[in-house]
């Protein structure tokens, strides 16, 4: 083993992609995707610009990797959880959104939503990528869970797409608030996102619960 190939150096090299993704997310949220420069990402990660390009050939590919790392993988984890769940659909929705809160909304990952909503109009390729990697699989996952509750007679046969949007959009707005008004007034006593999310899920689940005496399997109109 050469002096340049020590275990410490190998560990540092193995960790480098994650360090670059963390630095990119932090800088993109702080300055905006268009304004942030690749050399700034490299500097924040403690590497050269050339090293950055060894892993990610462009700033766009770097952002795509950030989205995959912080959102696509979590949607896949939610799908695996749904496949393994054996309890009620209400319990499954609570668990999925509870984990989503911990892993996304209450972490730096929440900044991805601000980036996408404020930046992708000027980057059509990134918009298409986000739609394909996040929006569509996320809606399919939640839609599948809701449909399961309908099929089992636990939920009213409501329009699935509307239910999905009712569940997801407030979560997205919480992310936007955190990185806009919430960043200016971080100690807002009138809004606790964690309390809001729990209350919102309770509200939606009460609306979904099938009323006693109504027939099961009735098609939504």
C-alpha positions as CSV (number, residue, x, y, z in Angstrom):
1,X,0.0,0.0,0.0
2,X,1.4,3.4,-1.0
3,X,1.6,6.4,1.3
4,X,-1.1,8.0,-0.9
5,X,-3.5,5.0,-0.5
6,X,-4.0,4.9,3.3
7,X,-7.3,3.9,4.8
8,X,-7.9,7.5,5.9
9,X,-7.5,8.8,2.3
10,X,-9.7,6.1,1.0
11,X,-12.4,6.9,3.5
12,X,-12.1,10.6,2.6
13,X,-12.5,9.8,-1.1
14,X,-15.5,7.5,-0.4
15,X,-17.1,10.3,1.6
16,X,-16.4,13.0,-1.0
17,X,-19.6,12.6,-3.1
18,X,-21.8,13.1,-0.1
19,X,-19.7,16.1,1.1
20,X,-20.1,17.7,-2.4
21,X,-23.9,17.1,-2.3
22,X,-24.2,18.5,1.2
23,X,-22.2,21.6,0.2
24,X,-24.2,22.0,-3.0
25,X,-27.6,21.8,-1.2
26,X,-26.5,24.3,1.4
27,X,-25.1,26.8,-1.2
28,X,-28.0,26.4,-3.7
29,X,-30.5,27.1,-1.0
30,X,-28.5,30.0,0.4
31,X,-27.7,31.8,-3.0
32,X,-30.1,30.2,-5.5
33,X,-29.2,27.7,-8.1
34,X,-28.5,30.2,-10.9
35,X,-26.4,32.4,-8.7
36,X,-24.3,29.8,-7.1
37,X,-21.0,28.8,-8.9
38,X,-19.5,25.4,-9.1
39,X,-16.2,26.7,-7.7
40,X,-18.0,27.9,-4.6
41,X,-19.5,24.5,-4.1
42,X,-16.0,22.9,-4.4
43,X,-14.5,25.5,-2.0
44,X,-17.2,24.8,0.6
45,X,-16.6,21.1,0.3
46,X,-12.9,21.6,0.6
47,X,-11.9,20.3,-2.8
48,X,-10.8,21.7,-6.1
49,X,-13.2,22.6,-8.9
50,X,-11.6,19.9,-11.0
51,X,-12.3,17.3,-8.3
52,X,-16.0,18.4,-8.3
53,X,-16.2,17.8,-12.0
54,X,-14.7,14.3,-11.6
55,X,-17.9,13.4,-9.8
56,X,-20.5,15.7,-11.3
57,X,-19.8,17.0,-14.8
58,X,-22.0,20.1,-14.5
59,X,-23.9,22.2,-12.0
60,X,-27.2,20.8,-13.4
61,X,-26.0,17.2,-12.8
62,X,-25.0,18.2,-9.3
63,X,-28.5,19.4,-8.6
64,X,-30.0,16.3,-10.1
65,X,-27.8,14.2,-7.7
66,X,-28.9,16.3,-4.8
67,X,-32.6,15.7,-5.7
68,X,-32.0,11.9,-6.1
69,X,-30.1,11.7,-2.8
70,X,-32.5,13.8,-0.7
71,X,-35.9,13.0,-2.3
72,X,-35.9,10.1,-4.7
73,X,-34.4,7.7,-2.2
74,X,-36.9,8.7,0.5
75,X,-39.8,8.1,-1.9
76,X,-38.4,4.6,-2.6
77,X,-38.1,4.0,1.1
78,X,-41.7,5.0,1.6
79,X,-42.8,2.6,-1.1
80,X,-40.9,-0.2,0.6
81,X,-42.5,0.7,3.9
82,X,-46.0,0.6,2.2
83,X,-45.2,-2.9,0.8
84,X,-44.3,-4.3,4.2
85,X,-47.1,-2.6,6.2
86,X,-49.8,-4.9,7.6
87,X,-51.8,-2.5,9.8
88,X,-54.5,-0.1,8.9
89,X,-54.0,2.4,6.0
90,X,-54.5,5.3,8.4
91,X,-51.5,4.0,10.5
92,X,-49.5,3.7,7.2
93,X,-50.2,7.3,6.2
94,X,-49.2,8.5,9.6
95,X,-46.0,6.6,9.5
96,X,-45.1,7.6,6.0
97,X,-45.7,11.3,6.7
98,X,-44.1,11.1,10.1
99,X,-40.9,9.8,8.6
100,X,-41.2,12.3,5.7
101,X,-41.4,15.1,8.3
102,X,-38.3,13.9,10.1
103,X,-36.2,13.1,7.0
104,X,-37.3,16.0,4.7
105,X,-39.3,18.8,6.2
106,X,-37.2,19.0,9.4
107,X,-33.9,18.8,7.7
108,X,-31.8,20.8,5.1
109,X,-33.5,18.7,2.5
110,X,-36.6,20.9,2.8
111,X,-34.6,23.5,0.8
112,X,-34.9,21.5,-2.3
113,X,-38.5,22.5,-2.7
114,X,-37.6,26.2,-2.6
115,X,-35.0,25.6,-5.2
116,X,-37.4,23.7,-7.5
117,X,-40.3,26.2,-7.3
118,X,-38.2,29.3,-7.6
119,X,-35.6,28.1,-10.2
120,X,-36.7,25.4,-12.5
121,X,-38.8,27.6,-14.8
122,X,-35.5,28.8,-16.3
123,X,-34.2,25.2,-16.5
124,X,-36.7,23.0,-18.4
125,X,-34.5,19.9,-18.3
126,X,-34.4,20.1,-14.5
127,X,-38.1,20.7,-14.4
128,X,-38.7,17.5,-16.4
129,X,-36.2,15.6,-14.2
130,X,-38.0,16.7,-11.0
131,X,-41.4,15.8,-12.4
132,X,-40.1,12.3,-13.4
133,X,-38.0,11.6,-10.3
134,X,-40.1,13.2,-7.5
135,X,-43.6,14.4,-8.4
136,X,-44.8,11.3,-10.4
137,X,-43.4,8.6,-8.1
138,X,-44.4,10.6,-5.0
139,X,-48.0,10.9,-6.2
140,X,-48.1,7.3,-7.3
141,X,-47.0,6.2,-3.8
142,X,-49.5,8.3,-1.9
143,X,-52.2,7.5,-4.4
144,X,-51.6,3.7,-4.0
145,X,-51.9,4.0,-0.2
146,X,-55.1,6.0,-0.5
147,X,-56.6,3.6,-3.0
148,X,-55.7,0.7,-0.6
149,X,-57.8,2.4,2.1
150,X,-60.7,2.8,-0.3
151,X,-60.5,-0.8,-1.5
152,X,-60.4,-2.1,2.1
153,X,-63.5,0.0,3.0
154,X,-61.5,2.1,5.5
155,X,-61.8,5.3,3.4
156,X,-64.6,7.0,1.5
157,X,-64.3,6.5,-2.3
158,X,-63.1,10.1,-2.9
159,X,-61.1,11.3,-5.9
160,X,-57.7,9.9,-5.2
161,X,-55.8,12.6,-7.0
162,X,-57.5,15.3,-4.9
163,X,-56.7,13.4,-1.7
164,X,-53.0,13.1,-2.7
165,X,-52.8,16.9,-3.4
166,X,-54.6,17.6,-0.1
167,X,-52.0,15.6,1.8
168,X,-48.9,16.8,-0.1
169,X,-49.3,20.4,-0.9
170,X,-49.4,21.7,2.7
171,X,-46.1,19.8,3.3
172,X,-44.6,21.6,0.4
173,X,-45.8,24.9,1.7
174,X,-44.3,24.2,5.1
175,X,-40.9,23.8,3.3
176,X,-41.4,27.0,1.5
177,X,-42.3,28.8,4.7
178,X,-39.3,27.5,6.4
179,X,-37.0,28.9,3.8
180,X,-38.8,32.2,3.2
181,X,-40.8,33.9,6.0
182,X,-39.7,31.3,8.5
183,X,-36.1,32.2,7.8
184,X,-36.8,35.8,8.6
185,X,-38.9,35.0,11.7
186,X,-37.5,31.6,12.9
187,X,-39.3,31.9,16.3
188,X,-42.8,32.5,15.1
189,X,-44.9,31.5,18.1
190,X,-48.0,31.3,15.9
191,X,-46.8,28.5,13.7
192,X,-45.3,25.2,14.7
193,X,-44.8,23.0,11.6
194,X,-44.6,19.8,13.6
195,X,-47.9,20.5,15.3
196,X,-49.5,21.7,12.0
197,X,-48.5,18.5,10.2
198,X,-49.9,16.2,12.9
199,X,-53.2,18.3,13.0
200,X,-53.4,18.3,9.2
201,X,-53.0,14.6,8.9
202,X,-55.7,14.1,11.6
203,X,-58.0,16.4,9.7
204,X,-57.5,14.6,6.4
205,X,-57.9,11.2,7.9
206,X,-61.2,12.2,9.6
207,X,-62.4,13.3,6.2
208,X,-61.3,10.1,4.6
209,X,-62.9,7.8,7.2
210,X,-65.8,5.8,5.7
211,X,-69.1,6.7,7.3
212,X,-70.9,3.8,8.9
213,X,-73.7,2.4,6.8
214,X,-72.4,3.6,3.4
215,X,-71.7,0.9,0.8
216,X,-68.1,-0.2,0.2
217,X,-66.6,0.1,-3.2
218,X,-68.9,3.0,-4.4
219,X,-67.2,4.8,-7.3
220,X,-66.2,8.4,-6.7
221,X,-68.0,11.0,-8.8
